[in-house]
């Protein structure tokens, strides 16, 4: 996931939650957001 820009990662997360996509996919996105210190923007 290092190839994704922060903005693209955040957009992907927002859309994944809105579309109620697979929980495992959302968890993976949350872990990457957390690793990049971006997860706090959503919680």
PDB file of N, CA, C, O and CB in Angstrom:
ATOM      1  N   UNK A   1       0.809  -1.205   0.000  1.00  0.00           N
ATOM      2  CA  UNK A   1       0.000   0.000   0.000  1.00  0.00           C
ATOM      3  C   UNK A   1       0.844   1.258   0.000  1.00  0.00           C
ATOM      4  O   UNK A   1       0.296   2.359  -0.053  1.00  0.00           O
ATOM      5  CB  UNK A   1      -0.916   0.005   1.186  1.00  0.00           C
ATOM      6  N   UNK A   2       2.119   1.135   0.056  1.00  0.00           N
ATOM      7  CA  UNK A   2       2.969   2.316   0.092  1.00  0.00           C
ATOM      8  C   UNK A   2       2.839   3.172  -1.158  1.00  0.00           C
ATOM      9  O   UNK A   2       3.179   4.355  -1.131  1.00  0.00           O
ATOM     10  CB  UNK A   2       4.400   1.909   0.274  1.00  0.00           C
ATOM     11  N   UNK A   3       2.349   2.591  -2.263  1.00  0.00           N
ATOM     12  CA  UNK A   3       2.219   3.339  -3.496  1.00  0.00           C
ATOM     13  C   UNK A   3       1.059   4.328  -3.449  1.00  0.00           C
ATOM     14  O   UNK A   3       1.051   5.309  -4.192  1.00  0.00           O
ATOM     15  CB  UNK A   3       2.042   2.392  -4.653  1.00  0.00           C
ATOM     16  N   UNK A   4       0.077   4.075  -2.577  1.00  0.00           N
ATOM     17  CA  UNK A   4      -1.083   4.952  -2.482  1.00  0.00           C
ATOM     18  C   UNK A   4      -0.719   6.252  -1.779  1.00  0.00           C
ATOM     19  O   UNK A   4      -0.041   6.245  -0.751  1.00  0.00           O
ATOM     20  CB  UNK A   4      -2.226   4.251  -1.743  1.00  0.00           C
ATOM     21  N   UNK A   5      -1.175   7.365  -2.340  1.00  0.00           N
ATOM     22  CA  UNK A   5      -0.987   8.632  -1.651  1.00  0.00           C
ATOM     23  C   UNK A   5      -1.892   8.656  -0.423  1.00  0.00           C
ATOM     24  O   UNK A   5      -2.865   7.906  -0.347  1.00  0.00           O
ATOM     25  CB  UNK A   5      -1.286   9.836  -2.593  1.00  0.00           C
ATOM     26  N   UNK A   6      -1.573   9.504   0.515  1.00  0.00           N
ATOM     27  CA  UNK A   6      -2.397   9.620   1.722  1.00  0.00           C
ATOM     28  C   UNK A   6      -3.832   9.998   1.367  1.00  0.00           C
ATOM     29  O   UNK A   6      -4.784   9.457   1.929  1.00  0.00           O
ATOM     30  CB  UNK A   6      -1.800  10.661   2.685  1.00  0.00           C
ATOM     31  N   UNK A   7      -3.977  10.928   0.431  1.00  0.00           N
ATOM     32  CA  UNK A   7      -5.312  11.380   0.041  1.00  0.00           C
ATOM     33  C   UNK A   7      -6.116  10.242  -0.588  1.00  0.00           C
ATOM     34  O   UNK A   7      -7.300  10.075  -0.293  1.00  0.00           O
ATOM     35  CB  UNK A   7      -5.212  12.560  -0.937  1.00  0.00           C
ATOM     36  N   UNK A   8      -5.478   9.473  -1.444  1.00  0.00           N
ATOM     37  CA  UNK A   8      -6.166   8.358  -2.085  1.00  0.00           C
ATOM     38  C   UNK A   8      -6.542   7.291  -1.058  1.00  0.00           C
ATOM     39  O   UNK A   8      -7.621   6.704  -1.134  1.00  0.00           O
ATOM     40  CB  UNK A   8      -5.287   7.748  -3.189  1.00  0.00           C
ATOM     41  N   UNK A   9      -5.659   7.047  -0.107  1.00  0.00           N
ATOM     42  CA  UNK A   9      -5.941   6.075   0.943  1.00  0.00           C
ATOM     43  C   UNK A   9      -7.137   6.521   1.778  1.00  0.00           C
ATOM     44  O   UNK A   9      -8.016   5.714   2.080  1.00  0.00           O
ATOM     45  CB  UNK A   9      -4.710   5.876   1.839  1.00  0.00           C
ATOM     46  N   UNK A  10      -7.176   7.792   2.150  1.00  0.00           N
ATOM     47  CA  UNK A  10      -8.293   8.305   2.941  1.00  0.00           C
ATOM     48  C   UNK A  10      -9.597   8.237   2.149  1.00  0.00           C
ATOM     49  O   UNK A  10     -10.634   7.862   2.698  1.00  0.00           O
ATOM     50  CB  UNK A  10      -8.016   9.750   3.384  1.00  0.00           C
ATOM     51  N   UNK A  11      -9.557   8.593   0.868  1.00  0.00           N
ATOM     52  CA  UNK A  11     -10.755   8.510   0.025  1.00  0.00           C
ATOM     53  C   UNK A  11     -11.241   7.070  -0.097  1.00  0.00           C
ATOM     54  O   UNK A  11     -12.442   6.806  -0.035  1.00  0.00           O
ATOM     55  CB  UNK A  11     -10.470   9.089  -1.370  1.00  0.00           C
ATOM     56  N   UNK A  12     -10.311   6.150  -0.269  1.00  0.00           N
ATOM     57  CA  UNK A  12     -10.665   4.738  -0.384  1.00  0.00           C
ATOM     58  C   UNK A  12     -11.337   4.258   0.891  1.00  0.00           C
ATOM     59  O   UNK A  12     -12.330   3.532   0.838  1.00  0.00           O
ATOM     60  CB  UNK A  12      -9.422   3.888  -0.684  1.00  0.00           C
ATOM     61  N   UNK A  13     -10.799   4.661   2.038  1.00  0.00           N
ATOM     62  CA  UNK A  13     -11.380   4.269   3.318  1.00  0.00           C
ATOM     63  C   UNK A  13     -12.806   4.805   3.462  1.00  0.00           C
ATOM     64  O   UNK A  13     -13.717   4.062   3.828  1.00  0.00           O
ATOM     65  CB  UNK A  13     -10.507   4.772   4.475  1.00  0.00           C
ATOM     66  N   UNK A  14     -12.995   6.079   3.176  1.00  0.00           N
ATOM     67  CA  UNK A  14     -14.319   6.694   3.306  1.00  0.00           C
ATOM     68  C   UNK A  14     -15.332   5.975   2.414  1.00  0.00           C
ATOM     69  O   UNK A  14     -16.438   5.659   2.854  1.00  0.00           O
ATOM     70  CB  UNK A  14     -14.259   8.197   2.945  1.00  0.00           C
ATOM     71  N   UNK A  15     -14.958   5.722   1.182  1.00  0.00           N
ATOM     72  CA  UNK A  15     -15.873   5.052   0.256  1.00  0.00           C
ATOM     73  C   UNK A  15     -16.123   3.595   0.659  1.00  0.00           C
ATOM     74  O   UNK A  15     -17.236   3.094   0.502  1.00  0.00           O
ATOM     75  CB  UNK A  15     -15.313   5.110  -1.167  1.00  0.00           C
ATOM     76  N   UNK A  16     -15.117   2.927   1.165  1.00  0.00           N
ATOM     77  CA  UNK A  16     -15.291   1.539   1.604  1.00  0.00           C
ATOM     78  C   UNK A  16     -16.298   1.458   2.742  1.00  0.00           C
ATOM     79  O   UNK A  16     -17.130   0.551   2.778  1.00  0.00           O
ATOM     80  CB  UNK A  16     -13.945   0.936   2.045  1.00  0.00           C
ATOM     81  N   UNK A  17     -16.224   2.397   3.663  1.00  0.00           N
ATOM     82  CA  UNK A  17     -17.170   2.421   4.784  1.00  0.00           C
ATOM     83  C   UNK A  17     -18.569   2.769   4.273  1.00  0.00           C
ATOM     84  O   UNK A  17     -19.547   2.126   4.654  1.00  0.00           O
ATOM     85  CB  UNK A  17     -16.717   3.441   5.869  1.00  0.00           C
ATOM     86  N   UNK A  18     -18.666   3.788   3.409  1.00  0.00           N
ATOM     87  CA  UNK A  18     -19.966   4.194   2.872  1.00  0.00           C
ATOM     88  C   UNK A  18     -20.641   3.064   2.098  1.00  0.00           C
ATOM     89  O   UNK A  18     -21.859   2.898   2.169  1.00  0.00           O
ATOM     90  CB  UNK A  18     -19.803   5.409   1.970  1.00  0.00           C
ATOM     91  N   UNK A  19     -19.853   2.294   1.367  1.00  0.00           N
ATOM     92  CA  UNK A  19     -20.395   1.205   0.555  1.00  0.00           C
ATOM     93  C   UNK A  19     -20.529  -0.103   1.330  1.00  0.00           C
ATOM     94  O   UNK A  19     -20.955  -1.124   0.789  1.00  0.00           O
ATOM     95  CB  UNK A  19     -19.520   0.985  -0.654  1.00  0.00           C
ATOM     96  N   UNK A  20     -20.153  -0.048   2.617  1.00  0.00           N
ATOM     97  CA  UNK A  20     -20.239  -1.223   3.483  1.00  0.00           C
ATOM     98  C   UNK A  20     -19.502  -2.420   2.872  1.00  0.00           C
ATOM     99  O   UNK A  20     -20.031  -3.529   2.810  1.00  0.00           O
ATOM    100  CB  UNK A  20     -21.709  -1.586   3.740  1.00  0.00           C
ATOM    101  N   UNK A  21     -18.276  -2.169   2.426  1.00  0.00           N
ATOM    102  CA  UNK A  21     -17.467  -3.227   1.833  1.00  0.00           C
ATOM    103  C   UNK A  21     -16.992  -4.197   2.909  1.00  0.00           C
ATOM    104  O   UNK A  21     -17.264  -4.008   4.095  1.00  0.00           O
ATOM    105  CB  UNK A  21     -16.266  -2.633   1.079  1.00  0.00           C
ATOM    106  N   UNK A  22     -16.296  -5.211   2.494  1.00  0.00           N
ATOM    107  CA  UNK A  22     -15.816  -6.277   3.369  1.00  0.00           C
ATOM    108  C   UNK A  22     -15.092  -5.725   4.600  1.00  0.00           C
ATOM    109  O   UNK A  22     -14.225  -4.858   4.488  1.00  0.00           O
ATOM    110  CB  UNK A  22     -14.888  -7.206   2.596  1.00  0.00           C
ATOM    111  N   UNK A  23     -15.459  -6.235   5.764  1.00  0.00           N
ATOM    112  CA  UNK A  23     -14.863  -5.771   7.022  1.00  0.00           C
ATOM    113  C   UNK A  23     -13.352  -5.960   7.057  1.00  0.00           C
ATOM    114  O   UNK A  23     -12.637  -5.134   7.622  1.00  0.00           O
ATOM    115  CB  UNK A  23     -15.488  -6.500   8.193  1.00  0.00           C
ATOM    116  N   UNK A  24     -12.868  -7.031   6.464  1.00  0.00           N
ATOM    117  CA  UNK A  24     -11.426  -7.281   6.463  1.00  0.00           C
ATOM    118  C   UNK A  24     -10.687  -6.238   5.625  1.00  0.00           C
ATOM    119  O   UNK A  24      -9.581  -5.824   5.974  1.00  0.00           O
ATOM    120  CB  UNK A  24     -11.129  -8.691   5.931  1.00  0.00           C
ATOM    121  N   UNK A  25     -11.298  -5.819   4.527  1.00  0.00           N
ATOM    122  CA  UNK A  25     -10.708  -4.782   3.682  1.00  0.00           C
ATOM    123  C   UNK A  25     -10.665  -3.456   4.439  1.00  0.00           C
ATOM    124  O   UNK A  25      -9.658  -2.748   4.405  1.00  0.00           O
ATOM    125  CB  UNK A  25     -11.507  -4.628   2.364  1.00  0.00           C
ATOM    126  N   UNK A  26     -11.755  -3.127   5.117  1.00  0.00           N
ATOM    127  CA  UNK A  26     -11.808  -1.887   5.892  1.00  0.00           C
ATOM    128  C   UNK A  26     -10.781  -1.926   7.020  1.00  0.00           C
ATOM    129  O   UNK A  26     -10.120  -0.922   7.286  1.00  0.00           O
ATOM    130  CB  UNK A  26     -13.226  -1.661   6.462  1.00  0.00           C
ATOM    131  N   UNK A  27     -10.641  -3.057   7.677  1.00  0.00           N
ATOM    132  CA  UNK A  27      -9.648  -3.199   8.741  1.00  0.00           C
ATOM    133  C   UNK A  27      -8.234  -2.994   8.200  1.00  0.00           C
ATOM    134  O   UNK A  27      -7.408  -2.342   8.839  1.00  0.00           O
ATOM    135  CB  UNK A  27      -9.766  -4.581   9.402  1.00  0.00           C
ATOM    136  N   UNK A  28      -7.964  -3.545   7.035  1.00  0.00           N
ATOM    137  CA  UNK A  28      -6.662  -3.353   6.401  1.00  0.00           C
ATOM    138  C   UNK A  28      -6.403  -1.872   6.129  1.00  0.00           C
ATOM    139  O   UNK A  28      -5.303  -1.374   6.368  1.00  0.00           O
ATOM    140  CB  UNK A  28      -6.579  -4.155   5.092  1.00  0.00           C
ATOM    141  N   UNK A  29      -7.413  -1.179   5.633  1.00  0.00           N
ATOM    142  CA  UNK A  29      -7.274   0.256   5.388  1.00  0.00           C
ATOM    143  C   UNK A  29      -7.049   1.011   6.700  1.00  0.00           C
ATOM    144  O   UNK A  29      -6.220   1.919   6.761  1.00  0.00           O
ATOM    145  CB  UNK A  29      -8.522   0.803   4.666  1.00  0.00           C
ATOM    146  N   UNK A  30      -7.786   0.635   7.749  1.00  0.00           N
ATOM    147  CA  UNK A  30      -7.622   1.280   9.052  1.00  0.00           C
ATOM    148  C   UNK A  30      -6.215   1.077   9.598  1.00  0.00           C
ATOM    149  O   UNK A  30      -5.626   1.997  10.166  1.00  0.00           O
ATOM    150  CB  UNK A  30      -8.648   0.740  10.045  1.00  0.00           C
ATOM    151  N   UNK A  31      -5.683  -0.112   9.428  1.00  0.00           N
ATOM    152  CA  UNK A  31      -4.318  -0.380   9.899  1.00  0.00           C
ATOM    153  C   UNK A  31      -3.308   0.479   9.151  1.00  0.00           C
ATOM    154  O   UNK A  31      -2.367   1.002   9.747  1.00  0.00           O
ATOM    155  CB  UNK A  31      -3.970  -1.869   9.730  1.00  0.00           C
ATOM    156  N   UNK A  32      -3.502   0.622   7.858  1.00  0.00           N
ATOM    157  CA  UNK A  32      -2.578   1.442   7.070  1.00  0.00           C
ATOM    158  C   UNK A  32      -2.729   2.918   7.429  1.00  0.00           C
ATOM    159  O   UNK A  32      -1.734   3.636   7.525  1.00  0.00           O
ATOM    160  CB  UNK A  32      -2.820   1.234   5.561  1.00  0.00           C
ATOM    161  N   UNK A  33      -3.955   3.374   7.627  1.00  0.00           N
ATOM    162  CA  UNK A  33      -4.168   4.755   8.065  1.00  0.00           C
ATOM    163  C   UNK A  33      -3.492   4.995   9.412  1.00  0.00           C
ATOM    164  O   UNK A  33      -2.863   6.032   9.618  1.00  0.00           O
ATOM    165  CB  UNK A  33      -5.678   5.069   8.159  1.00  0.00           C
ATOM    166  N   UNK A  34      -3.620   4.053  10.310  1.00  0.00           N
ATOM    167  CA  UNK A  34      -2.993   4.162  11.624  1.00  0.00           C
ATOM    168  C   UNK A  34      -1.471   4.185  11.504  1.00  0.00           C
ATOM    169  O   UNK A  34      -0.797   4.968  12.173  1.00  0.00           O
ATOM    170  CB  UNK A  34      -3.435   3.001  12.524  1.00  0.00           C
ATOM    171  N   UNK A  35      -0.946   3.328  10.653  1.00  0.00           N
ATOM    172  CA  UNK A  35       0.506   3.270  10.451  1.00  0.00           C
ATOM    173  C   UNK A  35       1.041   4.611   9.943  1.00  0.00           C
ATOM    174  O   UNK A  35       2.157   5.013  10.272  1.00  0.00           O
ATOM    175  CB  UNK A  35       0.867   2.145   9.457  1.00  0.00           C
ATOM    176  N   UNK A  36       0.237   5.286   9.147  1.00  0.00           N
ATOM    177  CA  UNK A  36       0.633   6.589   8.597  1.00  0.00           C
ATOM    178  C   UNK A  36       0.198   7.751   9.495  1.00  0.00           C
ATOM    179  O   UNK A  36       0.337   8.915   9.120  1.00  0.00           O
ATOM    180  CB  UNK A  36       0.037   6.770   7.201  1.00  0.00           C
ATOM    181  N   UNK A  37      -0.321   7.435  10.668  1.00  0.00           N
ATOM    182  CA  UNK A  37      -0.814   8.452  11.606  1.00  0.00           C
ATOM    183  C   UNK A  37      -1.916   9.312  11.004  1.00  0.00           C
ATOM    184  O   UNK A  37      -1.973  10.517  11.251  1.00  0.00           O
ATOM    185  CB  UNK A  37       0.330   9.339  12.058  1.00  0.00           C
ATOM    186  N   UNK A  38      -2.785   8.698  10.218  1.00  0.00           N
ATOM    187  CA  UNK A  38      -3.905   9.403   9.600  1.00  0.00           C
ATOM    188  C   UNK A  38      -5.247   8.959  10.161  1.00  0.00           C
ATOM    189  O   UNK A  38      -6.260   9.615   9.922  1.00  0.00           O
ATOM    190  CB  UNK A  38      -3.885   9.194   8.104  1.00  0.00           C
ATOM    191  N   UNK A  39      -5.271   7.869  10.895  1.00  0.00           N
ATOM    192  CA  UNK A  39      -6.525   7.285  11.361  1.00  0.00           C
ATOM    193  C   UNK A  39      -7.281   8.226  12.291  1.00  0.00           C
ATOM    194  O   UNK A  39      -8.510   8.173  12.339  1.00  0.00           O
ATOM    195  CB  UNK A  39      -6.256   5.969  12.068  1.00  0.00           C
ATOM    196  N   UNK A  40      -6.590   9.079  13.026  1.00  0.00           N
ATOM    197  CA  UNK A  40      -7.237   9.982  13.981  1.00  0.00           C
ATOM    198  C   UNK A  40      -8.172  10.975  13.298  1.00  0.00           C
ATOM    199  O   UNK A  40      -9.023  11.562  13.966  1.00  0.00           O
ATOM    200  CB  UNK A  40      -6.188  10.736  14.775  1.00  0.00           C
ATOM    201  N   UNK A  41      -8.041  11.181  11.993  1.00  0.00           N
ATOM    202  CA  UNK A  41      -8.922  12.098  11.280  1.00  0.00           C
ATOM    203  C   UNK A  41     -10.347  11.572  11.192  1.00  0.00           C
ATOM    204  O   UNK A  41     -11.281  12.334  10.943  1.00  0.00           O
ATOM    205  CB  UNK A  41      -8.386  12.357   9.890  1.00  0.00           C
ATOM    206  N   UNK A  42     -10.514  10.267  11.397  1.00  0.00           N
ATOM    207  CA  UNK A  42     -11.829   9.656  11.241  1.00  0.00           C
ATOM    208  C   UNK A  42     -12.442   9.222  12.552  1.00  0.00           C
ATOM    209  O   UNK A  42     -13.592   8.784  12.578  1.00  0.00           O
ATOM    210  CB  UNK A  42     -11.739   8.483  10.330  1.00  0.00           C
ATOM    211  N   UNK A  43     -11.697   9.333  13.652  1.00  0.00           N
ATOM    212  CA  UNK A  43     -12.232   8.894  14.948  1.00  0.00           C
ATOM    213  C   UNK A  43     -11.905   9.884  16.020  1.00  0.00           C
ATOM    214  O   UNK A  43     -12.274   9.685  17.177  1.00  0.00           O
ATOM    215  CB  UNK A  43     -11.690   7.529  15.329  1.00  0.00           C
TER     216      UNK A  43
END
